[in-house]
Each structure stands twice: as C-alpha cells, then as structure tokens.
Amino acid sequence: MDKKTTSRDGTSLAYGVIGQGPTVILVSGAMSTGGTVAPLARRLADRCTAVVYDRRGRGASGDTAPYDVDREIEDLAALIDAVGGEAALFGVSSGGALVLRAAASGLPVARAAVYEVPYADHLAGGAAREATYKEQLGKALGEDRLGDAVELFLRLTGLGEEMIQRARESPMWAGMEAVAPSLAHDDAVMGDGLLPRDRLAAIGVPVLAVAGGASPGWMREASREIAQTVPQGTYRVLEGQTHMVEPDVLGPVLAEFFAGQGPRARRAPNERP
C-alpha cells in the first residue's frame, strides 16, 4: 500500500498497483484488508493492472463517522479517478456486494466480477439468521465488545466453537479485534442479507458471478441468481473450490473475463452447478 488518495468526505485511502493491462480494483470482504487479496492481484498482474486497497476502517486507510454505504461507493469513485478514470471491479464475499452496489450506482465501471456473495435466499432460515446476526452484532459493537463481535462473525461463517476458542488464544486475535468495528460496514453493505433484485437488474455492464464447486449449495445458488438477474450475467463454477478460493484457480478465470477477447460476457444460466 504505497499510494494514497482521498475520498469525497476526506477519508484517506491506502492502495497499491501492480501489473499492466485493463485496470481492475479488488475489493476485500469482511475482516479483510487489501493484503488479503494481494495474492490474487499478483496472479492477475501479467494481464491486468490490479489495484488493491484497504477499505475504510481497516488497514492503513482512515475512517470518518458516520458510516454509510454511499461513502464506500465514493471511496471506489476516488480510486477509479486516481487510476485513470475507468476500471473494472472484483469483489469477494461481502466485498462482492459492495461491487454490485457500485456497478448499479453509475460509476465508470467497465465490467464487474464477484465471488460468492453470501446472499442467504437459498439457505434454510437464512433471513432470520441474518436478522439475528445484525441485532447481536450491533449490540456487541455498541458495547465495545470487540471479541464478541468477532465471535459472532466467525459463527456466521460456520466456524465451530472449538476453532473459535483456538482463534481467541492465537496471536492473530488482537488484529481481528482491531478490524472488528468494520464488521458493521459489511453488515450494512449486505443489507437484509438477501438478493437485491431490483438493484441487480439495474446494472448495465457485464457481470461474472463465480462460486466454488465444494462450497455450500446455497452459495452457488446465490451466485447463479446474480448472473440470471443482471442483464449481462455469466455464471461460473470452479470445481473443488470453497469460499477460501485459491488465487491460482480464480486468477485465470478473472483475467480472461477482464482482459480476454470480446466486449461482452455471454450468459450461461444453464451451466452445471
């Protein structure tokens, strides 16, 4: 993160650039920084100009209260302006939800790709689970119980109690607590946790929605619905991959989408899940 730019509200944003070719801004998910997606950026660098950044409230970027999702969209606008005035976007998990919001907002986005945005439409009890998490997270952060907030998020991802306790006792826990307040940002980006169909239908650029073949079925179905709802959507499954996707597997797929031949992605709604 050797570069800085400033968002509309004065928030300082730290970012870095690697590679050459079409510009792609990589957007990390919850509990993550730009460093989390740096290995993927390096994998894209031979065909794309990959931009990684610390979202506001984490890493070397600043934060300005009060938070609003629109401020994060303005952050992307500032980054796009800093790297040439137009860019493609890629987002992983809740970072993908931010990418879809930005693409629908009218920013100069050439195309967009997302990996497993965790919309819970196809998860049994998903809407209730999301509502409970939102309430409990807000209470934990409001009472400055950062460790409890981290635990809530880890349970939401499916991590077992034994693993959570091991994490609490590990050296990485302090860093996780430090970034815990930004969990509220990702929660706001996800809205009610369900597919924002009207917003998706308003996206006017090609969108690639990718899922892992070894991920839970509800995540694959969410990705399929994203691709089916946006007007220019493509759905891809990476066999053997989970939510923790390997950069060496995802990278070539993204590079082909962002730097490959052809101005449009073609929809493949019947592709095997």
N, C-alpha and C positions, 0 to 999 in steps of 0.2 A: 504494500500500500504506500507507494512513494509519491502519490499525487493527491491533490486536494481540490475540491470545488465547493461551492456554496449554494445551498438550496434557497428557494424563494423566501423562506422565513428566517434566513440567516444561519441555519444549521450547517456546520462543516461536515463534509462527506469525504472519507478517505477511499481512494480507489487505486487500482493498478491496471496496466495494459500490457498484453503480451501477444505476439504473433502478427500476422498480416492477412489481409483479405477482408471480406464483409465484416462489419463490426457487430458483435454480439455481447450484450450485457447479461451477466449471470447473476441471478437473484437467489440468495440462500433462503432456507426455511427457518423454522423456529429453533432457538438455542444454537444458531449457527452464525458464523461471520463470513467475510469474503474468503478467508483462508480455507474454509470448508469446501468451497467449490474451486479452489485453485488447482487441484489435480486435474479436474475436468477442463479448466482453461488451458492448461499445458497440453492436454490431449487435442484440443481444438486448434492450437496455435499454428499448425502447419497449413491450415486452410482458412482460418478466420482470425480477425483481430478480436481477442477475447478480453473483456473488461470485467474485473471482479471488484466488488466494493463492500464495505461494511455498512449494512443498513443502519439507520439512525437508532441510537440507543444501545449500540454494541460495538465492540472493537475500538478502532481509532476514530470513529465518527462521533459527532455530538448528538444532542437530543434537545428538543425545545418543546416545552409544555404549552398548551395541552396537545396531546396526541390526536391526530385524525388521519384516517387512511388517505385522504386527499394530500396530506403532507408527504406521504411516501411516494405518491404519484408525482408530486412536484420534485421530489428527490430524483426520480428517474428522468424527468424532463431536464433537470440541471445536468445530469450525467450525459444524456444524449447530446445536449448542446455542447458540453465540454469535449466530446469525442467526435464531433463533426456534423451534428445536426440531424442525423438519422441513424437508427440502429435496430437490429433485431433483439428480441428478448428471450431468455430462457429462465424458467423458474422451477425449483424443486420443492415438492410438498406445499406448505403454505406460501412459500415464495412464488409458486405457480399461480396461486390465487391472486397475488399482487400483480403478476404479469398479465393475467386475463383482465383484471380491472384496468390496468394501464392501456392495454390494447383497445379496450372498449371506450376509453376516455377521449380518443382523438389525438394522442401523442404521435409524433412522426416515427412510428414503428413499422418496419418493413415486413416482418413476419414474427411469429412467436411460437415457442415450444414449451411444454410443461411436462414434468414427470410426477405422476401420482399425486395430484392434488386430492387431499383426503376428504372430499365431499361424502357425507355419510348417508346418502339417499338409499343405498342398497345394503346398508348394514342394519340388521335387526335391532330395533330400539335406538337407531342412530341419532334421531332428532332429540330424544330425551337425554341421551348420553351427552350430546353437545351442550344442551341447556344446563345440565348439572355441572359440567366442567366450567362453563362460563361463570356460573354463580360462585362456585367454590374458588376458582382462580381469582376472581375479583375480590373476594373476601380475604384470601391469603395475602395478596399483594397490598390490599388496603391496610392490613395489619402488619405489613413489613415482614411477613413470614416467608422469606425467600426460599428457604429449603423446602417448605411445604408446597410452594408453587412449583418448584422443580419436580417434586414427587408426583404432583397431580399430572404434570405433563408426561412424565415417564410412564405412569399408569395408562394414560390415554393412548400412548403408543404401543401398549401391550406388554411392557416390561414387567416381569414378575417381581414379587416383593423381595425375594432373596437378592436378586440382582440390584434392586433399588437400594437396599441396605449396603451392599458392597460398594455401590457408587458413592453413597454418603461417606463411606470410610476411605475413599480414594483421594489422591492428591488433586484430581480434576474437579472435585466438588465445589471448591471455592470459586473456580472460574464459572461453573454452571450457575451458582447463586448470583454472581456478578451480572450475568446476562439475563437473569430471570425476569426483571421488570419488562423486558421486551416481549415476553410471552403475551402480555396484554395487546401488543401491537398485532401479533399474528392472529390472536383471537378476533380482533376487530376486522382484520383483513378477510378472515373466513366467514364473517357474518354469522348467520344461524347454522353454519356448517353444512348447508345443503346447496345443491347446484343453483346458481343464479341464472336461470334460463334466459330471462329477458336480456340480461347483460351479455351473455354469450352470443345470443342471436344478433347483437348489435356490432360484433367485431367484424371489421371489414378487411382483414388481412389473413393470409394462410396461417393455420394453427396446426401444429403437430402435438398430439397427446400420446404420451408413451407410458406404458406400465410394464411391470416385471411379471413374467410368467409364474414365478414362485411366490408372488405376493398374494394376499387375501383376495378372493373373488370380488368383494365389494369395491376394492380399489381399482381393479381392472374395469369393472362396470362403470365406475365414475369417469375413468379416462375415455372409455368408449362413448359415453354420453356427451362429454365435452366435444369430442370430434364430430358427433352427429348433430349437435346443436349449433355450433358455429357454422356460418355459411360455407367456409372453405376449410373443412376439417379433415385431418388424416389421423388414423389410429394405428399405433404400432405396439406390439408386444415383444419384449426381449426375453427369450426363453431362459429359464434358470435364474433370473434376477429377482431380487427382493426390493424393498423400499430403500435399502442401502445399496444402491446400484453402483456397479463398478465403472469407473471412468473409461477404461479401455473398451468396454462394451457399448456404453452410451455414446461416447465421443464420436465414433464414425457415423452413427445414425444422425446425430445433430449436425455434423459437418456436411453431410450430404444434403440435408434439408436447408441449411443456411447458405452453403457455398456451391451446391450442386447445380446442374443444368436445369433450366425451365423456370419460368416466372411464377408458376402456381403449383401448389401441392394438390394432389388429387385425393378425393375422399375414398376411403376403403371401409365402409361401415360393416361389411360382412366378413372382414378379416378374422381369422380364428383367434379366440381369446387365449 
